């Protein structure tokens, strides 16, 4: 499965409802599992982002659908990065010549 890094910030609605953040994280994990993916890890952070999530999904379309569903709830905004492990990047480099 492909891995993705989600950089997540709370919206005004999300910060007003900060007490529910752990439950929202669990709900996102269930949503992603329903799409065939998985939350590898979710971190609440200090700094420019309020949360950082590491997820796995079978493809870019599934990851994008999950992030769209998450964003549509109105509590967060996301920036999603496709992540490559060392084996994947070695194959990419080999293809690039």
HUMOSUL-V124645 format. One record per helix or strand of 3 or more residues. SS is the DSSP state (@ for helix, = for strand). FROM is the first residue (numbers start at 1). TO is the last residue. If there is no record, write none. Layout:
BEGIN
ss = {SS,SS}
from = {FROM,FROM}
to = {TO,TO}
END
This chain:
BEGIN
ss = {=,@,@,=,=,@,=,@}
from = {2,12,18,38,51,60,76,86}
to = {10,16,34,44,57,72,83,96}
END
